[in-house]
Amino acid sequence: MATKNKAILWLDAVEEHDYPAAESYLRLIYDDKHAKQVVNKLRKTKIVEFKAKDIFRASSLSLLGVSNSHVDKDSKKIAKGTALSPLLLVRDSKLGKVVIADGYHRMCAIYLVNEDALIRCKII
């Protein structure tokens, strides 16, 4: 597992396969047309940074531990110094929270290393 306060390395751009994954998840929350529009907007949005703890608070999600296989995989990437893909986030005023459209497991792995870490993400 990654050591506490290990530096988090980031890719310069979101990995292409993250966009269809985000759309698949968003189709559970929104209708197909809206989910597609959201992903198209995310593609065009610039990357910004927020602290891990703030994203968790805004999302209202629970923290998954390394017993989750995906979190464990991402924790190992962090420990090895492998760059991670930025998260894809959606501000949903109707739900009153931020939806993590893609990157929830990366988010959990990063939080376990350093809750104050800056997370690279795209947000609309």
N, CA, C and O atoms as CSV, one atom per row, in Angstrom:
chain,resi,resn,atom,element,x,y,z
A,1,MET,N,N,0.835,-1.200,0.000
A,1,MET,CA,C,0.000,0.000,0.000
A,1,MET,C,C,0.870,1.249,0.000
A,1,MET,O,O,2.003,1.217,0.478
A,2,ALA,N,N,0.350,2.338,-0.529
A,2,ALA,CA,C,1.083,3.591,-0.601
A,2,ALA,C,C,1.350,4.138,0.796
A,2,ALA,O,O,0.564,3.934,1.722
A,3,THR,N,N,2.447,4.819,0.924
A,3,THR,CA,C,2.768,5.421,2.211
A,3,THR,C,C,2.052,6.754,2.343
A,3,THR,O,O,1.743,7.413,1.350
A,4,LYS,N,N,1.794,7.140,3.591
A,4,LYS,CA,C,1.106,8.407,3.845
A,4,LYS,C,C,1.888,9.573,3.253
A,4,LYS,O,O,3.117,9.610,3.314
A,5,ASN,N,N,1.158,10.520,2.682
A,5,ASN,CA,C,1.695,11.747,2.115
A,5,ASN,C,C,2.616,11.532,0.917
A,5,ASN,O,O,3.428,12.401,0.598
A,6,LYS,N,N,2.497,10.397,0.260
A,6,LYS,CA,C,3.233,10.135,-0.980
A,6,LYS,C,C,2.734,11.112,-2.036
A,6,LYS,O,O,1.538,11.395,-2.108
A,7,ALA,N,N,3.645,11.629,-2.853
A,7,ALA,CA,C,3.257,12.546,-3.920
A,7,ALA,C,C,2.361,11.821,-4.926
A,7,ALA,O,O,2.625,10.678,-5.299
A,8,ILE,N,N,1.312,12.494,-5.352
A,8,ILE,CA,C,0.399,11.943,-6.347
A,8,ILE,C,C,0.805,12.504,-7.706
A,8,ILE,O,O,0.885,13.719,-7.887
A,9,LEU,N,N,1.058,11.617,-8.650
A,9,LEU,CA,C,1.418,12.036,-10.004
A,9,LEU,C,C,0.183,11.944,-10.896
A,9,LEU,O,O,-0.651,11.053,-10.730
A,10,TRP,N,N,0.077,12.873,-11.840
A,10,TRP,CA,C,-1.106,12.980,-12.683
A,10,TRP,C,C,-0.747,12.960,-14.154
A,10,TRP,O,O,0.290,13.491,-14.554
A,11,LEU,N,N,-1.594,12.354,-14.954
A,11,LEU,CA,C,-1.493,12.463,-16.400
A,11,LEU,C,C,-1.893,13.884,-16.794
A,11,LEU,O,O,-2.628,14.554,-16.068
A,12,ASP,N,N,-1.407,14.336,-17.945
A,12,ASP,CA,C,-1.749,15.681,-18.415
A,12,ASP,C,C,-3.192,15.794,-18.879
A,12,ASP,O,O,-3.776,16.878,-18.876
A,13,ALA,N,N,-3.761,14.655,-19.280
A,13,ALA,CA,C,-5.140,14.652,-19.786
A,13,ALA,C,C,-5.878,13.436,-19.236
A,13,ALA,O,O,-5.270,12.458,-18.801
A,14,VAL,N,N,-7.179,13.525,-19.268
A,14,VAL,CA,C,-8.029,12.397,-18.863
A,14,VAL,C,C,-7.842,11.274,-19.878
A,14,VAL,O,O,-7.808,11.522,-21.083
A,15,GLU,N,N,-7.719,10.038,-19.393
A,15,GLU,CA,C,-7.605,8.908,-20.303
A,15,GLU,C,C,-8.909,8.759,-21.083
A,15,GLU,O,O,-9.996,8.911,-20.525
A,16,GLU,N,N,-8.794,8.463,-22.363
A,16,GLU,CA,C,-9.958,8.426,-23.252
A,16,GLU,C,C,-11.036,7.459,-22.762
A,16,GLU,O,O,-12.225,7.753,-22.887
A,17,HIS,N,N,-10.649,6.326,-22.215
A,17,HIS,CA,C,-11.643,5.335,-21.780
A,17,HIS,C,C,-12.457,5.796,-20.572
A,17,HIS,O,O,-13.473,5.182,-20.246
A,18,ASP,N,N,-12.028,6.868,-19.904
A,18,ASP,CA,C,-12.777,7.381,-18.752
A,18,ASP,C,C,-14.076,8.075,-19.171
A,18,ASP,O,O,-15.035,8.097,-18.399
A,19,TYR,N,N,-14.120,8.632,-20.365
A,19,TYR,CA,C,-15.323,9.331,-20.814
A,19,TYR,C,C,-16.508,8.380,-21.024
A,19,TYR,O,O,-17.596,8.668,-20.525
A,20,PRO,N,N,-16.346,7.265,-21.737
A,20,PRO,CA,C,-17.466,6.327,-21.848
A,20,PRO,C,C,-17.852,5.736,-20.485
A,20,PRO,O,O,-19.029,5.474,-20.235
A,21,ALA,N,N,-16.867,5.526,-19.609
A,21,ALA,CA,C,-17.176,5.023,-18.263
A,21,ALA,C,C,-18.026,6.034,-17.508
A,21,ALA,O,O,-18.976,5.663,-16.818
A,22,ALA,N,N,-17.685,7.309,-17.638
A,22,ALA,CA,C,-18.467,8.364,-16.990
A,22,ALA,C,C,-19.882,8.419,-17.559
A,22,ALA,O,O,-20.852,8.558,-16.814
A,23,GLU,N,N,-19.993,8.311,-18.864
A,23,GLU,CA,C,-21.319,8.353,-19.487
A,23,GLU,C,C,-22.177,7.174,-19.029
A,23,GLU,O,O,-23.367,7.341,-18.764
A,24,SER,N,N,-21.589,6.002,-18.938
A,24,SER,CA,C,-22.318,4.828,-18.476
A,24,SER,C,C,-22.867,5.046,-17.071
A,24,SER,O,O,-24.024,4.730,-16.791
A,25,TYR,N,N,-22.037,5.585,-16.199
A,25,TYR,CA,C,-22.485,5.864,-14.825
A,25,TYR,C,C,-23.560,6.955,-14.819
A,25,TYR,O,O,-24.586,6.812,-14.154
A,26,LEU,N,N,-23.328,8.029,-15.550
A,26,LEU,CA,C,-24.283,9.146,-15.556
A,26,LEU,C,C,-25.642,8.746,-16.124
A,26,LEU,O,O,-26.657,9.346,-15.772
A,27,ARG,N,N,-25.673,7.739,-16.996
A,27,ARG,CA,C,-26.948,7.263,-17.540
A,27,ARG,C,C,-27.811,6.614,-16.466
A,27,ARG,O,O,-29.010,6.427,-16.671
A,28,LEU,N,N,-27.224,6.270,-15.333
A,28,LEU,CA,C,-28.006,5.762,-14.205
A,28,LEU,C,C,-28.717,6.892,-13.457
A,28,LEU,O,O,-29.733,6.672,-12.798
A,29,ILE,N,N,-28.174,8.090,-13.568
A,29,ILE,CA,C,-28.702,9.250,-12.838
A,29,ILE,C,C,-29.565,10.129,-13.746
A,29,ILE,O,O,-30.615,10.622,-13.333
A,30,TYR,N,N,-29.113,10.316,-14.977
A,30,TYR,CA,C,-29.778,11.202,-15.931
A,30,TYR,C,C,-30.249,10.389,-17.136
A,30,TYR,O,O,-29.846,9.240,-17.314
A,31,ASP,N,N,-31.108,10.996,-17.962
A,31,ASP,CA,C,-31.497,10.319,-19.193
A,31,ASP,C,C,-30.298,10.286,-20.147
A,31,ASP,O,O,-29.324,11.019,-19.973
A,32,ASP,N,N,-30.395,9.425,-21.149
A,32,ASP,CA,C,-29.265,9.196,-22.061
A,32,ASP,C,C,-28.779,10.478,-22.731
A,32,ASP,O,O,-27.575,10.717,-22.824
A,33,LYS,N,N,-29.713,11.296,-23.195
A,33,LYS,CA,C,-29.347,12.528,-23.898
A,33,LYS,C,C,-28.570,13.471,-22.979
A,33,LYS,O,O,-27.547,14.029,-23.375
A,34,HIS,N,N,-29.063,13.646,-21.748
A,34,HIS,CA,C,-28.392,14.547,-20.815
A,34,HIS,C,C,-27.009,14.008,-20.427
A,34,HIS,O,O,-26.046,14.768,-20.328
A,35,ALA,N,N,-26.921,12.707,-20.210
A,35,ALA,CA,C,-25.630,12.104,-19.862
A,35,ALA,C,C,-24.605,12.354,-20.971
A,35,ALA,O,O,-23.454,12.689,-20.691
A,36,LYS,N,N,-25.017,12.193,-22.205
A,36,LYS,CA,C,-24.126,12.419,-23.357
A,36,LYS,C,C,-23.699,13.895,-23.418
A,36,LYS,O,O,-22.530,14.188,-23.667
A,37,GLN,N,N,-24.639,14.819,-23.193
A,37,GLN,CA,C,-24.321,16.247,-23.201
A,37,GLN,C,C,-23.311,16.593,-22.104
A,37,GLN,O,O,-22.385,17.372,-22.328
A,38,VAL,N,N,-23.496,16.013,-20.932
A,38,VAL,CA,C,-22.588,16.267,-19.808
A,38,VAL,C,C,-21.175,15.804,-20.162
A,38,VAL,O,O,-20.208,16.529,-19.925
A,39,VAL,N,N,-21.052,14.620,-20.719
A,39,VAL,CA,C,-19.734,14.093,-21.084
A,39,VAL,C,C,-19.091,14.946,-22.171
A,39,VAL,O,O,-17.885,15.185,-22.132
A,40,ASN,N,N,-19.875,15.406,-23.136
A,40,ASN,CA,C,-19.326,16.290,-24.170
A,40,ASN,C,C,-18.796,17.589,-23.557
A,40,ASN,O,O,-17.759,18.095,-23.985
A,41,LYS,N,N,-19.494,18.125,-22.567
A,41,LYS,CA,C,-19.014,19.328,-21.876
A,41,LYS,C,C,-17.741,19.025,-21.089
A,41,LYS,O,O,-16.810,19.831,-21.075
A,42,LEU,N,N,-17.701,17.868,-20.439
A,42,LEU,CA,C,-16.502,17.494,-19.681
A,42,LEU,C,C,-15.280,17.387,-20.594
A,42,LEU,O,O,-14.180,17.779,-20.203
A,43,ARG,N,N,-15.461,16.868,-21.785
A,43,ARG,CA,C,-14.350,16.743,-22.733
A,43,ARG,C,C,-13.714,18.099,-23.029
A,43,ARG,O,O,-12.500,18.190,-23.213
A,44,LYS,N,N,-14.532,19.154,-23.076
A,44,LYS,CA,C,-14.067,20.489,-23.457
A,44,LYS,C,C,-13.582,21.331,-22.269
A,44,LYS,O,O,-13.007,22.404,-22.454
A,45,THR,N,N,-13.815,20.842,-21.068
A,45,THR,CA,C,-13.501,21.610,-19.859
A,45,THR,C,C,-12.032,21.475,-19.483
A,45,THR,O,O,-11.430,20.417,-19.666
A,46,LYS,N,N,-11.470,22.535,-18.963
A,46,LYS,CA,C,-10.072,22.523,-18.521
A,46,LYS,C,C,-9.927,21.786,-17.198
A,46,LYS,O,O,-10.871,21.682,-16.415
A,47,ILE,N,N,-8.741,21.286,-16.972
A,47,ILE,CA,C,-8.433,20.594,-15.718
A,47,ILE,C,C,-8.176,21.625,-14.620
A,47,ILE,O,O,-7.468,22.611,-14.821
A,48,VAL,N,N,-8.772,21.368,-13.453
A,48,VAL,CA,C,-8.586,22.200,-12.263
A,48,VAL,C,C,-8.205,21.289,-11.097
A,48,VAL,O,O,-8.107,20.073,-11.264
A,49,GLU,N,N,-7.993,21.868,-9.928
A,49,GLU,CA,C,-7.618,21.076,-8.754
A,49,GLU,C,C,-8.471,21.439,-7.544
A,49,GLU,O,O,-8.807,22.603,-7.324
A,50,PHE,N,N,-8.814,20.413,-6.764
A,50,PHE,CA,C,-9.494,20.564,-5.481
A,50,PHE,C,C,-8.869,19.582,-4.508
A,50,PHE,O,O,-8.313,18.563,-4.920
A,51,LYS,N,N,-8.955,19.881,-3.225
A,51,LYS,CA,C,-8.451,18.967,-2.209
A,51,LYS,C,C,-9.338,17.724,-2.129
A,51,LYS,O,O,-10.555,17.793,-2.297
A,52,ALA,N,N,-8.692,16.594,-1.869
A,52,ALA,CA,C,-9.409,15.317,-1.767
A,52,ALA,C,C,-10.548,15.408,-0.752
A,52,ALA,O,O,-11.668,14.983,-1.036
A,53,LYS,N,N,-10.269,15.955,0.420
A,53,LYS,CA,C,-11.294,16.005,1.472
A,53,LYS,C,C,-12.488,16.857,1.060
A,53,LYS,O,O,-13.615,16.579,1.471
A,54,ASP,N,N,-12.259,17.880,0.263
A,54,ASP,CA,C,-13.365,18.739,-0.180
A,54,ASP,C,C,-14.242,18.036,-1.212
A,54,ASP,O,O,-15.464,18.187,-1.200
A,55,ILE,N,N,-13.619,17.271,-2.103
A,55,ILE,CA,C,-14.405,16.521,-3.076
A,55,ILE,C,C,-15.267,15.495,-2.359
A,55,ILE,O,O,-16.437,15.315,-2.698
A,56,PHE,N,N,-14.685,14.816,-1.358
A,56,PHE,CA,C,-15.486,13.842,-0.611
A,56,PHE,C,C,-16.668,14.507,0.078
A,56,PHE,O,O,-17.788,14.000,0.015
A,57,ARG,N,N,-16.433,15.620,0.727
A,57,ARG,CA,C,-17.528,16.313,1.406
A,57,ARG,C,C,-18.607,16.722,0.419
A,57,ARG,O,O,-19.796,16.568,0.698
A,58,ALA,N,N,-18.202,17.243,-0.731
A,58,ALA,CA,C,-19.176,17.715,-1.724
A,58,ALA,C,C,-19.935,16.564,-2.381
A,58,ALA,O,O,-21.063,16.746,-2.839
A,59,SER,N,N,-19.327,15.390,-2.429
A,59,SER,CA,C,-19.971,14.254,-3.085
A,59,SER,C,C,-20.897,13.461,-2.161
A,59,SER,O,O,-21.780,12.744,-2.632
A,60,SER,N,N,-20.697,13.588,-0.855
A,60,SER,CA,C,-21.462,12.833,0.143
A,60,SER,C,C,-21.278,11.322,0.019
A,60,SER,O,O,-22.128,10.560,0.481
A,61,LEU,N,N,-20.188,10.881,-0.594
A,61,LEU,CA,C,-19.928,9.454,-0.736
A,61,LEU,C,C,-19.135,8.921,0.447
A,61,LEU,O,O,-18.481,9.681,1.161
A,62,SER,N,N,-19.197,7.631,0.646
A,62,SER,CA,C,-18.422,6.969,1.694
A,62,SER,C,C,-17.047,6.614,1.151
A,62,SER,O,O,-16.874,6.371,-0.043
A,63,LEU,N,N,-16.078,6.589,2.051
A,63,LEU,CA,C,-14.716,6.216,1.689
A,63,LEU,C,C,-14.595,4.698,1.616
A,63,LEU,O,O,-14.943,3.997,2.566
A,64,LEU,N,N,-14.105,4.198,0.498
A,64,LEU,CA,C,-13.812,2.777,0.351
A,64,LEU,C,C,-12.373,2.547,0.787
A,64,LEU,O,O,-11.505,3.373,0.506
A,65,GLY,N,N,-12.110,1.446,1.465
A,65,GLY,CA,C,-10.761,1.128,1.911
A,65,GLY,C,C,-10.019,0.265,0.907
A,65,GLY,O,O,-10.552,-0.079,-0.148
A,66,VAL,N,N,-8.788,-0.079,1.245
A,66,VAL,CA,C,-7.974,-0.884,0.337
A,66,VAL,C,C,-8.472,-2.315,0.221
A,66,VAL,O,O,-7.964,-3.079,-0.600
A,67,SER,N,N,-9.459,-2.692,1.032
A,67,SER,CA,C,-10.059,-4.018,0.855
A,67,SER,C,C,-10.849,-4.078,-0.455
A,67,SER,O,O,-11.157,-5.167,-0.940
A,68,ASN,N,N,-11.177,-2.924,-1.026
A,68,ASN,CA,C,-11.807,-2.874,-2.342
A,68,ASN,C,C,-10.700,-3.083,-3.380
A,68,ASN,O,O,-9.678,-2.399,-3.337
A,69,SER,N,N,-10.893,-4.004,-4.294
A,69,SER,CA,C,-9.832,-4.346,-5.248
A,69,SER,C,C,-9.419,-3.178,-6.137
A,69,SER,O,O,-8.244,-3.060,-6.484
A,70,HIS,N,N,-10.359,-2.312,-6.514
A,70,HIS,CA,C,-10.027,-1.174,-7.368
A,70,HIS,C,C,-9.235,-0.120,-6.596
A,70,HIS,O,O,-8.305,0.477,-7.138
A,71,VAL,N,N,-9.597,0.107,-5.346
A,71,VAL,CA,C,-8.854,1.057,-4.512
A,71,VAL,C,C,-7.451,0.517,-4.265
A,71,VAL,O,O,-6.477,1.269,-4.310
A,72,ASP,N,N,-7.345,-0.788,-4.003
A,72,ASP,CA,C,-6.040,-1.421,-3.796
A,72,ASP,C,C,-5.165,-1.255,-5.038
A,72,ASP,O,O,-3.980,-0.939,-4.926
A,73,LYS,N,N,-5.737,-1.464,-6.203
A,73,LYS,CA,C,-4.994,-1.316,-7.467
A,73,LYS,C,C,-4.476,0.114,-7.630
A,73,LYS,O,O,-3.320,0.325,-7.999
A,74,ASP,N,N,-5.344,1.097,-7.351
A,74,ASP,CA,C,-4.929,2.489,-7.478
A,74,ASP,C,C,-3.924,2.883,-6.398
A,74,ASP,O,O,-3.035,3.697,-6.651
A,75,SER,N,N,-4.052,2.319,-5.201
A,75,SER,CA,C,-3.079,2.577,-4.131
A,75,SER,C,C,-1.697,2.083,-4.543
A,75,SER,O,O,-0.689,2.733,-4.266
A,76,LYS,N,N,-1.658,0.938,-5.200
A,76,LYS,CA,C,-0.379,0.389,-5.680
A,76,LYS,C,C,0.220,1.267,-6.770
A,76,LYS,O,O,1.438,1.436,-6.835
A,77,LYS,N,N,-0.632,1.825,-7.624
A,77,LYS,CA,C,-0.145,2.755,-8.648
A,77,LYS,C,C,0.501,3.979,-7.998
A,77,LYS,O,O,1.561,4.431,-8.431
A,78,ILE,N,N,-0.138,4.506,-6.967
A,78,ILE,CA,C,0.403,5.675,-6.270
A,78,ILE,C,C,1.759,5.329,-5.655
A,78,ILE,O,O,2.714,6.097,-5.777
A,79,ALA,N,N,1.840,4.180,-4.997
A,79,ALA,CA,C,3.087,3.746,-4.357
A,79,ALA,C,C,4.218,3.587,-5.373
A,79,ALA,O,O,5.375,3.871,-5.064
A,80,LYS,N,N,3.885,3.130,-6.587
A,80,LYS,CA,C,4.893,2.933,-7.633
A,80,LYS,C,C,5.241,4.229,-8.363
A,80,LYS,O,O,6.198,4.267,-9.137
A,81,GLY,N,N,4.467,5.289,-8.121
A,81,GLY,CA,C,4.706,6.550,-8.817
A,81,GLY,C,C,4.102,6.590,-10.207
A,81,GLY,O,O,4.570,7.333,-11.070
A,82,THR,N,N,3.070,5.798,-10.429
A,82,THR,CA,C,2.362,5.794,-11.715
A,82,THR,C,C,1.378,6.960,-11.747
A,82,THR,O,O,0.619,7.167,-10.801
A,83,ALA,N,N,1.398,7.711,-12.830
A,83,ALA,CA,C,0.501,8.865,-12.964
A,83,ALA,C,C,-0.945,8.399,-13.130
A,83,ALA,O,O,-1.226,7.418,-13.819
A,84,LEU,N,N,-1.849,9.124,-12.483
A,84,LEU,CA,C,-3.278,8.808,-12.505
A,84,LEU,C,C,-4.027,9.736,-13.455
A,84,LEU,O,O,-3.599,10.857,-13.728
A,85,SER,N,N,-5.140,9.243,-13.941
A,85,SER,CA,C,-6.015,10.039,-14.793
A,85,SER,C,C,-6.839,10.983,-13.917
A,85,SER,O,O,-7.332,10.571,-12.867
A,86,PRO,N,N,-6.996,12.248,-14.332
A,86,PRO,CA,C,-7.841,13.173,-13.575
A,86,PRO,C,C,-9.283,12.667,-13.454
A,86,PRO,O,O,-9.755,11.899,-14.293
A,87,LEU,N,N,-9.967,13.106,-12.405
A,87,LEU,CA,C,-11.351,12.721,-12.152
A,87,LEU,C,C,-12.298,13.528,-13.031
A,87,LEU,O,O,-11.947,14.604,-13.515
A,88,LEU,N,N,-13.489,13.002,-13.231
A,88,LEU,CA,C,-14.551,13.702,-13.947
A,88,LEU,C,C,-15.690,13.952,-12.965
A,88,LEU,O,O,-16.283,13.011,-12.438
A,89,LEU,N,N,-15.991,15.227,-12.722
A,89,LEU,CA,C,-16.971,15.631,-11.709
A,89,LEU,C,C,-18.085,16.465,-12.323
A,89,LEU,O,O,-17.877,17.200,-13.288
A,90,VAL,N,N,-19.282,16.333,-11.736
A,90,VAL,CA,C,-20.456,17.079,-12.205
A,90,VAL,C,C,-21.130,17.725,-11.008
A,90,VAL,O,O,-21.493,17.046,-10.047
A,91,ARG,N,N,-21.298,19.040,-11.068
A,91,ARG,CA,C,-22.056,19.750,-10.020
A,91,ARG,C,C,-23.540,19.559,-10.321
A,91,ARG,O,O,-24.021,19.967,-11.378
A,92,ASP,N,N,-24.253,18.947,-9.405
A,92,ASP,CA,C,-25.684,18.723,-9.601
A,92,ASP,C,C,-26.447,19.499,-8.539
A,92,ASP,O,O,-26.560,19.061,-7.394
A,93,SER,N,N,-26.970,20.658,-8.933
A,93,SER,CA,C,-27.666,21.515,-7.970
A,93,SER,C,C,-28.971,20.883,-7.491
A,93,SER,O,O,-29.395,21.134,-6.363
A,94,LYS,N,N,-29.611,20.071,-8.327
A,94,LYS,CA,C,-30.851,19.410,-7.902
A,94,LYS,C,C,-30.587,18.387,-6.809
A,94,LYS,O,O,-31.360,18.267,-5.858
A,95,LEU,N,N,-29.488,17.651,-6.950
A,95,LEU,CA,C,-29.112,16.679,-5.920
A,95,LEU,C,C,-28.389,17.349,-4.750
A,95,LEU,O,O,-28.295,16.784,-3.660
A,96,GLY,N,N,-27.883,18.558,-4.990
A,96,GLY,CA,C,-27.164,19.289,-3.943
A,96,GLY,C,C,-25.806,18.691,-3.624
A,96,GLY,O,O,-25.354,18.727,-2.480
A,97,LYS,N,N,-25.152,18.133,-4.656
A,97,LYS,CA,C,-23.842,17.540,-4.426
A,97,LYS,C,C,-23.044,17.475,-5.722
A,97,LYS,O,O,-23.543,17.792,-6.801
A,98,VAL,N,N,-21.796,17.056,-5.584
A,98,VAL,CA,C,-20.940,16.805,-6.732
A,98,VAL,C,C,-20.992,15.309,-7.034
A,98,VAL,O,O,-20.789,14.481,-6.146
A,99,VAL,N,N,-21.261,14.979,-8.269
A,99,VAL,CA,C,-21.297,13.595,-8.709
A,99,VAL,C,C,-19.913,13.237,-9.255
A,99,VAL,O,O,-19.398,13.929,-10.134
A,100,ILE,N,N,-19.312,12.169,-8.743
A,100,ILE,CA,C,-18.048,11.685,-9.293
A,100,ILE,C,C,-18.411,10.751,-10.437
A,100,ILE,O,O,-18.713,9.575,-10.233
A,101,ALA,N,N,-18.375,11.302,-11.647
A,101,ALA,CA,C,-18.770,10.539,-12.828
A,101,ALA,C,C,-17.734,9.474,-13.171
A,101,ALA,O,O,-18.088,8.404,-13.665
A,102,ASP,N,N,-16.478,9.754,-12.919
A,102,ASP,CA,C,-15.417,8.768,-13.086
A,102,ASP,C,C,-14.277,9.126,-12.145
A,102,ASP,O,O,-13.894,10.289,-12.017
A,103,GLY,N,N,-13.740,8.095,-11.484
A,103,GLY,CA,C,-12.575,8.290,-10.635
A,103,GLY,C,C,-12.813,8.060,-9.155
A,103,GLY,O,O,-11.957,8.394,-8.337
A,104,TYR,N,N,-13.954,7.496,-8.794
A,104,TYR,CA,C,-14.273,7.277,-7.371
A,104,TYR,C,C,-13.217,6.425,-6.680
A,104,TYR,O,O,-12.803,6.751,-5.567
A,105,HIS,N,N,-12.775,5.356,-7.303
A,105,HIS,CA,C,-11.777,4.487,-6.678
A,105,HIS,C,C,-10.423,5.183,-6.563
A,105,HIS,O,O,-9.720,5.016,-5.566
A,106,ARG,N,N,-10.054,5.972,-7.594
A,106,ARG,CA,C,-8.815,6.761,-7.512
A,106,ARG,C,C,-8.916,7.754,-6.366
A,106,ARG,O,O,-7.968,7.954,-5.607
A,107,MET,N,N,-10.090,8.372,-6.259
A,107,MET,CA,C,-10.329,9.346,-5.194
A,107,MET,C,C,-10.118,8.705,-3.814
A,107,MET,O,O,-9.459,9.285,-2.951
A,108,CYS,N,N,-10.674,7.528,-3.617
A,108,CYS,CA,C,-10.528,6.832,-2.329
A,108,CYS,C,C,-9.071,6.489,-2.048
A,108,CYS,O,O,-8.600,6.659,-0.923
A,109,ALA,N,N,-8.358,6.011,-3.055
A,109,ALA,CA,C,-6.944,5.657,-2.880
A,109,ALA,C,C,-6.123,6.892,-2.504
A,109,ALA,O,O,-5.266,6.827,-1.623
A,110,ILE,N,N,-6.382,7.991,-3.160
A,110,ILE,CA,C,-5.655,9.233,-2.882
A,110,ILE,C,C,-5.963,9.724,-1.467
A,110,ILE,O,O,-5.057,10.113,-0.729
A,111,TYR,N,N,-7.225,9.706,-1.097
A,111,TYR,CA,C,-7.637,10.155,0.235
A,111,TYR,C,C,-6.934,9.353,1.321
A,111,TYR,O,O,-6.536,9.913,2.343
A,112,LEU,N,N,-6.777,8.049,1.114
A,112,LEU,CA,C,-6.110,7.199,2.102
A,112,LEU,C,C,-4.635,7.556,2.246
A,112,LEU,O,O,-4.039,7.331,3.300
A,113,VAL,N,N,-4.045,8.112,1.188
A,113,VAL,CA,C,-2.644,8.534,1.228
A,113,VAL,C,C,-2.526,9.921,1.855
A,113,VAL,O,O,-1.665,10.155,2.702
A,114,ASN,N,N,-3.402,10.843,1.430
A,114,ASN,CA,C,-3.301,12.228,1.911
A,114,ASN,C,C,-4.616,12.957,1.633
A,114,ASN,O,O,-4.896,13.330,0.494
A,115,GLU,N,N,-5.414,13.157,2.670
A,115,GLU,CA,C,-6.719,13.810,2.480
A,115,GLU,C,C,-6.601,15.246,2.007
A,115,GLU,O,O,-7.570,15.811,1.498
A,116,ASP,N,N,-5.421,15.849,2.168
A,116,ASP,CA,C,-5.194,17.219,1.702
A,116,ASP,C,C,-4.598,17.284,0.304
A,116,ASP,O,O,-4.333,18.372,-0.205
A,117,ALA,N,N,-4.384,16.133,-0.319
A,117,ALA,CA,C,-3.800,16.092,-1.664
A,117,ALA,C,C,-4.676,16.858,-2.643
A,117,ALA,O,O,-5.904,16.822,-2.553
A,118,LEU,N,N,-4.046,17.539,-3.563
A,118,LEU,CA,C,-4.777,18.212,-4.629
A,118,LEU,C,C,-5.103,17.196,-5.712
A,118,LEU,O,O,-4.233,16.481,-6.207
A,119,ILE,N,N,-6.371,17.154,-6.061
A,119,ILE,CA,C,-6.874,16.213,-7.057
A,119,ILE,C,C,-7.076,16.962,-8.359
A,119,ILE,O,O,-7.792,17.962,-8.407
A,120,ARG,N,N,-6.450,16.481,-9.400
A,120,ARG,CA,C,-6.691,17.054,-10.738
A,120,ARG,C,C,-8.016,16.490,-11.246
A,120,ARG,O,O,-8.283,15.292,-11.146
A,121,CYS,N,N,-8.836,17.383,-11.792
A,121,CYS,CA,C,-10.154,16.952,-12.250
A,121,CYS,C,C,-10.710,17.926,-13.277
A,121,CYS,O,O,-10.233,19.050,-13.434
A,122,LYS,N,N,-11.725,17.453,-13.960
A,122,LYS,CA,C,-12.558,18.312,-14.793
A,122,LYS,C,C,-13.900,18.360,-14.102
A,122,LYS,O,O,-14.413,17.334,-13.655
A,123,ILE,N,N,-14.477,19.563,-14.010
A,123,ILE,CA,C,-15.765,19.716,-13.339
A,123,ILE,C,C,-16.641,20.675,-14.121
A,123,ILE,O,O,-16.190,21.722,-14.585
A,124,ILE,N,N,-17.887,20.300,-14.256
A,124,ILE,CA,C,-18.856,21.207,-14.893
A,124,ILE,C,C,-20.029,21.390,-13.951
A,124,ILE,O,O,-20.972,22.113,-14.273
